[in-house]
Amino acid sequence: MAGGRWPETAGSPPRRAWNGTMRRLKWIVAGLAVVAVLAGAGVRGWMRGPRPVGRPTGPPEGASWINLLDEAHAGNWRNATDDKDIFEIRDGMLHIYGRTIYPLRYVGYMSERFQDFDVHLEFKTARGANSGLFLRATPNDPVYRGFEIQILDDYGRRPSSHGTGAAYDVVTPMFNVTMPHGQWNSFDIHVHGKGLVVFVNGWKVIDTDFGYLKEPVGKFKVAFADLPLDGHLMLQDHGGEVWFRNIYVRPAVDAGR
């Protein structure tokens, strides 16, 4: 390099062009760095910044509500999948042991099918547990002839179609207001016709109409608009410990709707 200048020989980039290219590359790298910082701040802001805080709601009152875990009804819960011992009911609490993952099993309230109804239940999970509340489910096909409101140990995560309170893989809740594992949460759910309203810990997170879902969505082979309008209430055993209490159902006819 003579005299400290770039040798502009045949086939070599002119000095000004080279310097311009280097400046553009520096700006691109700097821009990417800013984007990365802002993206990280956004994630940290969700995790550490203000977020909705829910509080579990208590059991409902009134003669029209049926306590599915009281002495008169607790015996109607069964392993709806096979004969394996997967749960117990003691002191008004249903405990799923979560000892195995596959095949997925379901604890069902088998003495009655529900059509239009309201349901309240409270649950807590062990660390990393996964479960779900299945509504209008069919024992031999609860996934595709019913639908799931997801239960997951996902405190502090962004809401998703696989998160607590979601209509699994189809409808994402507006907020994730779950409590940490080991603490109680509540669902208050209204299922009327093809309408679904879900409250988690007192916050309305879903208000939707399956009647609009005329084509299969997510992993499901059937359109939610075509799902049965009656079925059993089931709880999923997905390989993690989960506890349930205060499971109350109010059929729509009793609710005056």
C-alpha positions in Angstrom: 0.0 0.0 0.0 2.0 3.0 -1.3 1.9 6.2 0.6 -0.7 4.8 3.0 -3.4 4.7 0.3 -5.5 1.8 -0.9 -4.0 0.5 -4.2 -6.7 1.0 -6.8 -5.6 -1.8 -9.0 -7.7 -3.7 -11.6 -10.2 -5.9 -9.9 -9.9 -4.1 -6.5 -12.8 -2.0 -5.1 -12.1 1.8 -5.1 -11.2 3.2 -1.8 -14.4 5.3 -1.4 -16.6 2.4 -2.3 -14.9 0.2 0.2 -15.2 2.8 3.0 -18.9 3.3 2.2 -19.5 -0.4 2.4 -17.8 -0.7 5.8 -19.8 2.3 7.1 -23.1 0.6 6.0 -22.1 -2.7 7.7 -21.3 -0.8 10.9 -24.8 0.8 10.8 -26.4 -2.5 10.2 -24.6 -4.2 13.1 -25.5 -1.2 15.3 -29.1 -1.4 14.3 -29.3 -5.2 15.0 -27.8 -4.6 18.4 -30.4 -2.0 19.2 -33.2 -4.3 18.1 -31.8 -7.1 20.3 -31.6 -4.8 23.3 -35.2 -3.6 22.8 -36.5 -7.2 22.3 -34.7 -8.3 25.5 -36.2 -5.3 27.3 -39.6 -6.3 26.1 -39.3 -9.8 27.4 -37.9 -8.6 30.7 -40.7 -6.0 30.9 -43.3 -8.8 30.6 -41.5 -10.9 33.2 -40.7 -8.1 35.7 -42.9 -5.2 34.9 -46.6 -4.6 35.9 -48.9 -7.5 34.9 -52.5 -8.4 35.7 -52.8 -10.1 39.1 -55.7 -12.4 39.8 -57.1 -13.9 42.9 -58.9 -17.2 43.1 -62.6 -16.9 43.5 -64.5 -18.9 46.2 -67.1 -21.6 45.6 -70.5 -20.3 44.4 -73.5 -20.3 46.6 -77.1 -21.2 45.9 -79.2 -24.4 45.7 -78.9 -24.6 41.9 -75.1 -25.4 42.2 -74.1 -29.1 42.4 -71.0 -30.0 44.4 -69.4 -32.8 42.4 -67.0 -33.6 45.3 -69.5 -33.9 48.1 -70.5 -37.2 49.7 -73.5 -37.7 47.4 -71.5 -37.1 44.1 -67.8 -38.0 44.7 -68.4 -41.7 43.9 -69.3 -40.8 40.3 -65.7 -40.0 39.4 -63.9 -42.7 37.4 -60.8 -43.3 35.4 -62.5 -43.0 32.0 -59.6 -44.5 30.1 -58.6 -47.8 31.7 -58.4 -49.5 35.1 -55.2 -47.9 36.3 -55.2 -46.3 39.7 -54.6 -42.6 38.8 -56.4 -40.5 41.4 -58.0 -40.4 44.8 -60.7 -38.2 46.5 -60.0 -37.4 50.1 -61.3 -34.7 52.4 -63.3 -33.0 49.5 -60.2 -32.9 47.2 -59.5 -34.8 44.0 -55.8 -35.6 43.6 -54.4 -36.9 40.3 -51.1 -38.7 41.0 -49.5 -37.9 37.7 -47.3 -41.0 37.7 -47.3 -41.7 34.0 -47.7 -39.6 30.8 -48.7 -41.9 28.0 -51.2 -43.0 27.2 -52.9 -39.9 28.5 -55.7 -40.7 30.9 -58.8 -38.9 32.0 -60.7 -38.8 35.3 -64.4 -38.3 34.4 -67.6 -37.5 36.2 -69.4 -40.3 34.6 -73.0 -40.3 36.0 -74.2 -37.3 34.0 -73.7 -35.5 30.7 -73.9 -31.7 30.7 -75.2 -29.6 27.8 -75.4 -25.9 28.7 -73.9 -25.2 32.1 -71.6 -23.1 34.4 -68.7 -24.7 36.2 -66.5 -23.5 39.0 -63.4 -25.4 40.1 -60.2 -24.7 41.9 -56.9 -26.3 41.2 -53.2 -26.2 42.0 -50.3 -27.9 40.3 -46.9 -29.4 41.2 -43.9 -27.9 39.5 -44.0 -28.5 35.8 -47.4 -30.1 35.8 -49.7 -30.2 32.8 -53.4 -31.0 32.9 -56.7 -29.8 31.6 -60.4 -29.5 32.1 -62.3 -31.2 29.3 -65.9 -30.1 28.7 -68.6 -31.9 26.7 -66.2 -34.8 26.4 -66.8 -38.3 25.1 -65.0 -41.1 27.1 -63.5 -42.9 24.1 -62.5 -39.7 22.3 -62.2 -36.7 24.8 -59.7 -34.8 22.7 -61.7 -34.7 19.4 -65.2 -35.0 20.7 -65.0 -32.3 23.4 -62.6 -29.4 24.2 -60.0 -28.6 26.7 -59.4 -25.6 29.0 -55.7 -25.9 29.6 -54.1 -26.2 33.1 -50.4 -25.7 33.3 -47.6 -24.6 35.6 -46.9 -21.4 33.6 -46.8 -18.6 36.2 -45.2 -15.5 34.6 -45.2 -16.6 31.0 -46.9 -14.9 28.1 -50.4 -16.0 27.4 -50.6 -18.6 24.6 -52.9 -21.1 23.0 -51.2 -23.8 25.2 -51.3 -21.7 28.4 -53.6 -21.9 31.4 -57.1 -20.8 30.5 -56.7 -21.4 26.8 -59.2 -23.4 24.7 -56.2 -25.6 23.9 -54.5 -24.9 20.6 -57.5 -22.8 19.4 -58.2 -19.7 21.5 -55.5 -17.7 23.4 -56.5 -16.1 26.7 -56.1 -12.3 26.9 -54.0 -12.6 30.1 -52.1 -15.2 32.1 -53.0 -14.6 35.7 -52.1 -17.9 37.2 -50.5 -18.3 40.6 -47.2 -20.1 41.1 -47.2 -23.9 41.4 -48.4 -25.1 44.8 -50.9 -22.2 45.1 -54.6 -22.4 44.3 -56.2 -21.0 41.2 -59.9 -20.8 40.1 -61.8 -21.3 36.9 -65.3 -19.9 36.4 -66.6 -21.1 33.0 -69.8 -20.6 31.1 -70.7 -23.0 28.3 -73.9 -22.1 26.6 -74.7 -23.2 23.0 -71.5 -22.6 21.1 -70.5 -19.7 23.3 -67.6 -20.0 25.8 -66.6 -17.6 28.5 -63.6 -18.3 30.8 -62.6 -16.5 33.9 -59.2 -17.4 35.6 -58.7 -16.1 39.1 -61.5 -13.6 38.6 -60.2 -12.2 35.3 -62.2 -12.8 32.1 -59.7 -14.2 29.6 -61.9 -15.7 26.9 -65.2 -14.7 25.5 -65.7 -16.5 22.1 -68.2 -18.3 19.9 -67.2 -21.6 18.5 -70.0 -21.2 15.9 -67.5 -19.1 13.8 -64.9 -21.9 13.7 -66.3 -23.8 10.8 -63.0 -25.2 9.7 -60.4 -27.2 11.7 -58.0 -25.1 13.7 -54.7 -26.0 15.2 -54.1 -29.7 15.6 -57.7 -30.6 15.6 -59.3 -32.7 12.8 -62.8 -31.4 13.4 -64.2 -27.9 13.3 -65.2 -26.6 16.7 -68.5 -25.5 15.3 -69.3 -29.2 14.8 -68.4 -30.4 18.3 -71.1 -32.1 20.4 -73.3 -29.8 22.5 -73.3 -32.2 25.4 -70.9 -34.5 27.2 -69.0 -35.4 30.3 -66.7 -33.3 32.5 -63.2 -34.7 32.6 -59.8 -33.9 34.1 -56.6 -34.9 32.3 -53.8 -36.9 33.8 -50.7 -35.7 31.8 -47.9 -37.0 34.0 -47.9 -34.2 36.7 -49.5 -33.9 40.1 -52.7 -31.8 40.2 -55.2 -31.2 42.9 -58.8 -30.1 42.5 -61.4 -28.8 45.0 -64.8 -27.1 45.0 -65.9 -28.5 41.7 -69.4 -27.1 41.2 -71.7 -27.3 38.2 -74.9 -25.4 37.5 -77.0 -26.7 34.5 -78.4 -23.8 32.5 -82.0 -24.7 33.1 -81.3 -24.2 36.8 -79.5 -20.9 36.2 -82.7 -19.5 34.5 -80.9 -19.0 31.2 
